[in-house]
Amino acid sequence: MSVQDDLAAVRRRLQDLEHTVEELERRVGTERGAPPMSSAGRAQSMVTIPEGPYDAGKWTDVDDEGLGARDRHAP
């Protein structure tokens, strides 16, 4: 087999894998009552998260997870 034949075989198998995964996602989604998938492969109820910075006010008086409060020290 030539390199081109190998690449063609890999492409076919990758397409088969993608098709199988899409079918599995559809089956699992319908069995669990998940929202249906769009043609882009995303759940239709997804929420877009903005790229901009978060409001710093949301993080006032919040402990750093695993590190404790900022103004206190470990014993």
C-alpha atoms as an extended CHARMM CRD file, in Angstrom:
* protein
*
        75  EXT
         1         1  MET       CA              0.0000000000        0.0000000000        0.0000000000  PROA      1               0.0000000000
         2         2  SER       CA              1.1460000000        3.5070000000       -0.7550000000  PROA      2               0.0000000000
         3         3  VAL       CA              1.0520000000        6.4550000000        1.6010000000  PROA      3               0.0000000000
         4         4  GLN       CA             -1.9440000000        7.8430000000       -0.3040000000  PROA      4               0.0000000000
         5         5  ASP       CA             -3.8240000000        4.5740000000        0.1800000000  PROA      5               0.0000000000
         6         6  ASP       CA             -3.0180000000        4.6330000000        3.8770000000  PROA      6               0.0000000000
         7         7  LEU       CA             -4.2320000000        8.2250000000        4.2030000000  PROA      7               0.0000000000
         8         8  ALA       CA             -7.4470000000        7.4340000000        2.3470000000  PROA      8               0.0000000000
         9         9  ALA       CA             -8.0750000000        4.4610000000        4.6550000000  PROA      9               0.0000000000
        10        10  VAL       CA             -7.4430000000        6.6160000000        7.7350000000  PROA      10              0.0000000000
        11        11  ARG       CA             -9.8400000000        9.2900000000        6.4490000000  PROA      11              0.0000000000
        12        12  ARG       CA            -12.5650000000        6.6900000000        5.8640000000  PROA      12              0.0000000000
        13        13  ARG       CA            -12.1110000000        5.2410000000        9.3290000000  PROA      13              0.0000000000
        14        14  LEU       CA            -12.1350000000        8.6990000000       10.8960000000  PROA      14              0.0000000000
        15        15  GLN       CA            -15.3900000000        9.5220000000        9.1050000000  PROA      15              0.0000000000
        16        16  ASP       CA            -16.8510000000        6.2200000000       10.3100000000  PROA      16              0.0000000000
        17        17  LEU       CA            -15.7660000000        7.0570000000       13.8590000000  PROA      17              0.0000000000
        18        18  GLU       CA            -17.2830000000       10.5440000000       13.6780000000  PROA      18              0.0000000000
        19        19  HSD       CA            -20.5600000000        9.0990000000       12.3950000000  PROA      19              0.0000000000
        20        20  THR       CA            -20.6070000000        6.4790000000       15.1450000000  PROA      20              0.0000000000
        21        21  VAL       CA            -19.9150000000        9.0610000000       17.8700000000  PROA      21              0.0000000000
        22        22  GLU       CA            -22.6710000000       11.3540000000       16.5410000000  PROA      22              0.0000000000
        23        23  GLU       CA            -25.1280000000        8.4520000000       16.5370000000  PROA      23              0.0000000000
        24        24  LEU       CA            -24.1160000000        7.4850000000       20.0730000000  PROA      24              0.0000000000
        25        25  GLU       CA            -24.5520000000       11.0820000000       21.2680000000  PROA      25              0.0000000000
        26        26  ARG       CA            -28.0490000000       11.1510000000       19.7440000000  PROA      26              0.0000000000
        27        27  ARG       CA            -28.9930000000        7.8790000000       21.4230000000  PROA      27              0.0000000000
        28        28  VAL       CA            -27.6380000000        8.8260000000       24.8380000000  PROA      28              0.0000000000
        29        29  GLY       CA            -29.2420000000       12.2740000000       24.6360000000  PROA      29              0.0000000000
        30        30  THR       CA            -32.6760000000       10.8960000000       23.8830000000  PROA      30              0.0000000000
        31        31  GLU       CA            -32.4250000000        8.2110000000       26.5540000000  PROA      31              0.0000000000
        32        32  ARG       CA            -31.4810000000       10.6750000000       29.2760000000  PROA      32              0.0000000000
        33        33  GLY       CA            -33.9060000000       13.3610000000       28.1970000000  PROA      33              0.0000000000
        34        34  ALA       CA            -31.0900000000       15.6970000000       27.1810000000  PROA      34              0.0000000000
        35        35  PRO       CA            -31.8420000000       18.5420000000       24.8090000000  PROA      35              0.0000000000
        36        36  PRO       CA            -31.5240000000       17.6020000000       21.1280000000  PROA      36              0.0000000000
        37        37  MET       CA            -28.2390000000       18.3210000000       19.3920000000  PROA      37              0.0000000000
        38        38  SER       CA            -27.9970000000       20.9570000000       16.6820000000  PROA      38              0.0000000000
        39        39  SER       CA            -26.3820000000       20.3300000000       13.3150000000  PROA      39              0.0000000000
        40        40  ALA       CA            -23.1520000000       21.7900000000       14.7700000000  PROA      40              0.0000000000
        41        41  GLY       CA            -23.1270000000       19.0310000000       17.4060000000  PROA      41              0.0000000000
        42        42  ARG       CA            -23.9810000000       21.3210000000       20.3000000000  PROA      42              0.0000000000
        43        43  ALA       CA            -26.9220000000       21.1220000000       22.6360000000  PROA      43              0.0000000000
        44        44  GLN       CA            -29.5230000000       23.6880000000       21.6630000000  PROA      44              0.0000000000
        45        45  SER       CA            -29.8310000000       24.9480000000       25.2350000000  PROA      45              0.0000000000
        46        46  MET       CA            -26.1640000000       25.9180000000       25.5530000000  PROA      46              0.0000000000
        47        47  VAL       CA            -25.3650000000       29.3500000000       26.9330000000  PROA      47              0.0000000000
        48        48  THR       CA            -22.5990000000       31.4040000000       25.3760000000  PROA      48              0.0000000000
        49        49  ILE       CA            -20.0440000000       32.6530000000       27.8860000000  PROA      49              0.0000000000
        50        50  PRO       CA            -18.7260000000       36.1280000000       27.0620000000  PROA      50              0.0000000000
        51        51  GLU       CA            -15.0380000000       36.5990000000       26.3470000000  PROA      51              0.0000000000
        52        52  GLY       CA            -14.7930000000       39.8350000000       28.3360000000  PROA      52              0.0000000000
        53        53  PRO       CA            -13.5930000000       40.0440000000       31.9390000000  PROA      53              0.0000000000
        54        54  TYR       CA            -15.9410000000       39.1840000000       34.7800000000  PROA      54              0.0000000000
        55        55  ASP       CA            -17.3090000000       41.8070000000       37.1190000000  PROA      55              0.0000000000
        56        56  ALA       CA            -14.8280000000       41.9210000000       40.0110000000  PROA      56              0.0000000000
        57        57  GLY       CA            -17.7050000000       42.7340000000       42.3820000000  PROA      57              0.0000000000
        58        58  LYS       CA            -18.9000000000       39.1410000000       42.0970000000  PROA      58              0.0000000000
        59        59  TRP       CA            -15.7320000000       37.9610000000       43.8040000000  PROA      59              0.0000000000
        60        60  THR       CA            -15.7480000000       40.3200000000       46.8000000000  PROA      60              0.0000000000
        61        61  ASP       CA            -15.2790000000       38.4650000000       50.1170000000  PROA      61              0.0000000000
        62        62  VAL       CA            -14.8380000000       35.1260000000       48.3740000000  PROA      62              0.0000000000
        63        63  ASP       CA            -12.3420000000       32.6150000000       49.7250000000  PROA      63              0.0000000000
        64        64  ASP       CA             -9.7640000000       31.1880000000       47.3510000000  PROA      64              0.0000000000
        65        65  GLU       CA            -10.7760000000       27.5630000000       47.0870000000  PROA      65              0.0000000000
        66        66  GLY       CA             -8.3030000000       25.4080000000       48.9520000000  PROA      66              0.0000000000
        67        67  LEU       CA             -6.3670000000       28.4460000000       50.2180000000  PROA      67              0.0000000000
        68        68  GLY       CA             -8.8250000000       29.9170000000       52.6990000000  PROA      68              0.0000000000
        69        69  ALA       CA             -9.6410000000       33.5510000000       53.2780000000  PROA      69              0.0000000000
        70        70  ARG       CA             -7.1960000000       36.2290000000       52.1640000000  PROA      70              0.0000000000
        71        71  ASP       CA             -6.9460000000       37.9740000000       55.5260000000  PROA      71              0.0000000000
        72        72  ARG       CA             -6.4210000000       34.8230000000       57.6270000000  PROA      72              0.0000000000
        73        73  HSD       CA             -3.4950000000       32.4450000000       57.9300000000  PROA      73              0.0000000000
        74        74  ALA       CA             -3.4000000000       28.7020000000       58.3770000000  PROA      74              0.0000000000
        75        75  PRO       CA             -2.8010000000       27.5370000000       61.9810000000  PROA      75              0.0000000000
